[in-house]
Amino acid sequence: MLVNFGSKKSINWQRLKSNISKWSLLVIMLLNCVIGADLEFDYDEMTKALKDSEMIHSSGKTFGKSRPCVEVVDKGVTFIKAVSKKTKKLVSVSPLHKFDVAFCASESESKSKCAPESRCTTAYKWKPALTKLDSSGPPVYIQDEILVPESCFCFLGAEREDDPAPLIIL
């Protein structure tokens, strides 16, 4: 059906509807690929890599006590090594990037006050960064995302106090 609104241009509504359907299907497929890619990692490898992350703390590190879990808050942290979204492995990070981080204090620094069958857990979020390519030549940095600790909260579902904390990626 062609519609003419008094101008020389006509709108073919059937074609427009068909194109919108095709584009929306493409967007849904792309979103599913991106979301699915986030879930494709080995849990144990990722947890180990996160423990091996290296960062240089700022002088303004503070302890937040407004929640049941004691949270370490640090602004202007430089990551030396972090987990890459592209490789799902530990990579070197450009020292030009500074991040604001928040994570759970270790058990030795404080006792958590979570409910029974729960534990303090650090949540992570993907943040844009430049990561170093593994190459024998001069250092080359590419656009990537790294896992950055964002917050600390009580996670329900730990059967024992020594249960490993789940890996939470927001």
C-alpha positions, -999 to 999 in steps of 0.1 A, spaced: 0 0 0 14 34 -10 4 65 9 9 99 -6 6 129 18 6 156 -9 43 155 -15 62 137 -42 75 111 -18 54 81 -10 57 56 19 55 19 12 42 7 46 45 -30 38 82 -26 29 88 -4 60 72 -30 82 93 -58 67 125 -39 72 117 -31 108 110 -68 114 143 -78 98 163 -52 118 147 -61 151 155 -98 145 191 -89 138 193 -68 170 179 -96 191 203 -121 176 233 -98 183 221 -92 219 218 -129 225 254 -134 212 268 -107 234 249 -119 265 259 -155 257 295 -146 254 296 -132 289 285 -166 303 311 -186 284 339 -190 308 354 -216 331 342 -206 366 373 -220 384 397 -204 359 380 -170 362 380 -171 400 417 -180 401 425 -152 376 405 -127 397 426 -137 428 458 -131 408 447 -96 397 472 -69 406 464 -33 414 482 -3 429 460 13 456 457 50 461 465 67 494 428 74 500 417 38 508 388 38 533 367 12 550 329 16 547 309 3 576 273 12 567 265 -24 556 267 -57 573 299 -64 554 330 -42 557 337 -28 523 371 -14 512 366 17 490 395 31 469 394 58 443 420 61 416 433 26 416 457 15 388 454 -21 376 486 -38 366 469 -71 357 432 -78 354 408 -103 337 400 -93 301 366 -97 286 380 -106 252 404 -133 263 388 -143 297 424 -144 310 447 -122 331 462 -94 309 484 -63 315 464 -31 317 474 4 305 486 24 335 468 55 321 434 42 334 423 48 370 393 30 385 372 35 416 369 1 433 350 -14 462 354 -49 475 349 -70 507 375 -67 534 393 -99 541 382 -121 570 414 -111 589 405 -74 587 370 -77 600 343 -102 609 313 -100 587 278 -96 601 258 -115 575 229 -136 584 233 -174 589 239 -193 557 252 -162 539 286 -146 534 302 -114 522 307 -114 485 324 -90 461 305 -81 429 324 -73 397 315 -52 367 331 -50 332 347 -16 327 364 -2 295 402 -3 295 432 -6 273 448 -40 276 482 -51 263 485 -76 234 509 -105 240 535 -98 213 572 -99 211 574 -64 196 567 -30 212 538 -28 236 505 -26 217 473 -17 237 438 -25 224 403 -15 235 389 -41 259 370 -44 291 383 -57 325 366 -70 356 366 -43 383 353 -50 419 323 -28 424 307 -36 457 304 -59 487 272 -74 500 257 -104 518 250 -133 495 224 -158 507 230 -194 501 263 -203 517 258 -236 536 290 -233 556 311 -203 566 340 -216 545 320 -221 513 337 -203 484 321 -170 475 302 -171 442 316 -151 412 291 -123 406 294 -102 374 270 -74 370 
